[in-house]
Amino acid sequence: MAELDYFVVDVFTQRALEGNPLAVVMNTCGLKTEQMQAIAQEFNLSETSFVERRDAAVERAEGVRVRIFTTHEELNFAGHPTLGTATVLKLHAAETVREDTVTLALNVGAVPVRFEGARGTMTQRDPEFGAELDPAEVAQLAGLRRENLDPHLRPQVVSTGTAFAIVVLRSVEALQRLRVDQEKATRFLRNVGARWFYVLAPASGQSQSGAA
């Protein structure tokens, strides 16, 4: 395998060694999918992104091709890899920046990241709403009681590129008791078309409607 340039960056922070770590591997058009997966396993971070540079005219029309891998699988979309990769391109591949925006061509489609200084904001796809889930079953898988969940907002599968089961709780105190049964939850989530739970709770002192 040829030598590859890569960066390890921290996303969602202004300090080194904080935030969400990400490996960004550059100029990877010659790599096969299984090689990318093996490299992601070697980095052993939650996600590794691979930048596949293409002809400038194609990149202007479609964006810079990027693929995202966990240690186990390829993802169609993920938030901090998108922001982190766009930032690396802004800093080290200035030709990819157009009107303060870097557009990534992900498996889910084109996702623009607009920069104001060092801060990037991405525009995700419009959400797609999937199945509503049984609150009692979700509560059990999360190590909670049914009454810990917001009674007005049923758990539901929602995707802007990667599907999550969105779960809204009554309180932060309930969130602190969260204990997901990973093995059972993984089987359940795959069956309903989601990858992970995304659990929300209102800030202390807020009403349930404030969490919505």
N, C-alpha and C positions, 0 to 999 in steps of 0.2 A: 504494500500500500504506500502511495506517495505521502510525503509530509504534508500536513494540513495546518493552517493557521487557525487558532481558536482563542476565544476570550472567555474568562469566567467573571461574571458580573453579578452585582447585587441589585435587585429591583425593589421598588417601594421603600427606598431609604436614601439618605444622603451620606451615610457612614459606611465605610468598608466593613465587611464581615457581619452585616446586619441585613434585614430584609429577606427577600426570596432569592436564593442563588440560582444561576442559570449559566450553562455552558453554551456558547455560540460558536459553531464550527463553520468556517468560511470556505467558499469556492469548492463545493463538494459535488459537482455535476457528475464526476466519475464514480461515485460511490453507489453501490447497490443497497437496497432497503435493508437487507440482513446485516450489511456492514455498518450502516447507520445505527441499527438497533444494538449491535455489539459495542459500538463506541459509546452510546448512551449508557449502557450497562457499566462500561469502564469508568465513566465519570461518576456514576452512582448518585446523581442529583435527581431531584423530582422531575425535571425536564431538561432536555438538551435540544437546541434548535440547529438546523442545518441550512445554510444559505447556498442556493444553487443559482449562480449568476447566469444571465442569458443576454441575448443581444439587446443593445440599448433601446432599440425601437420597441421590442417586445416588453421590456421593463417599463417603458413610458406608458404603454397601452394597458398592461395587465398588472404591473407591480413586480417586486422582487420575489422570486419563488423561494419559499421557506417551508420546511417540514419540521414537525415537532414530535419528539419521542419522549416517553417516560422510560424507565428501566425495563418495562415489560411490553409496551405497545406504542404504536403511532397514534397521535391525536389529530383530529381535524382542526381543533382550535384550542388555545389556552391563553389566559390573560397575561400573566407575567412573562411568558416567553415572547409574546407578541410585542409588548412594550420594551422588553430588554433587547430583543433583536433589532427593533427599529432604532433604538438608541445607539447600538453598536454601529449600525450602518450610517447613521447621521454623523458619528464621530470619525469613522474610518473609511467611509465610501461616500464622500460628499456628493457624487454624481447621482445618488439615489434620492436626494432631497429636492423636492419641487414645491415651491411656495410654502416652505416650512413644514412639509408633509412627506413622510415616507410611507409608501403603500406596499404592504406585503401580500403576495399571492399565496394564501394558505390553502389547505385542502378544502376548507369551507368556502373559499372565495376571496375576493379582494377586501382587505381590512386596512383602511388608512389610519396612520398615527400622526397627529398634528402636534408640533412642538411650539411651546412658548418658553424660550430659554432652554433649560435642561429638563423641563417637565413635558412629558408626552401624554396625550389624550387620544385614545383609540375610539373609533366608531364601529361598534359591533353590528352584526346582522340584527334585524328585527326579531324579537323573541317568537318562538314557536311553542304553543302550549299543548302539552300532551295529556296523558291520563291523570285524573285525580286519584289519590291513593287512600287506602283505608287508614284513618288516623290511629286506630287501636293497634294495627299491625306495625305501623311506622314507629309508634311510641315504644312498643316492645323491643323492636330492633335497635332503638336508640338508648335503651336502658332507662326509659322514662315511663311515666303513667299517662294515660289518655288525657287526664285533666291538665297535664302540663302543656298541651298544645293549644294554640289559639282556636277557640271553637268556631270562629267566623271565617277562618282561612284554612281550607283543607290542604293537606300536602299535595303537591302537583309536580309533574315532570315538566320542566321548561328548558328550552335550548336556544342559545344564540350561536351555536356551533358545536358545543359539547353539552350534552344533556345532564342536568342535575335534578334531583328530587328536592324541591324547595319546601322546607319545613319551618313554620313560624310558631314560636313558643310564646307563652304568656309572660315570661319574666326572665331576667338575667339569672336569677337564682336557679331556675330550671335548666338553663344553659350550662351552668356549672356542674350539674349532675349528669351531663351527657356522657354516656358510655356505650358506644356503638359496638354491637356484635359483628365484627368485620366479616367473618366467614358467612354467616347467614345473611347479612345485609348485602354482601356482594352478589349472592345468588338472587336475592329479591330484586335488587336494582337492575341487574342484567335482564331479568324477566319483564320488567316494566319499561325497558329502553333507556335507563339512566346509568350513569357511571358512579356518582357519589351523591351523598346527602349534602345539601347546603342549608345550614340551620341558622335561623335569625331569631333575635329577641329584642324587645324594646329596651332602650336605655333606662336606667333606674329612674323611677318617677314618671315615666311616660305611660300613657294609656295604651291599650292594645291597638287602637286605631293608629297611633303614632308609629307602630312597627310596620304597618302595612305600606 
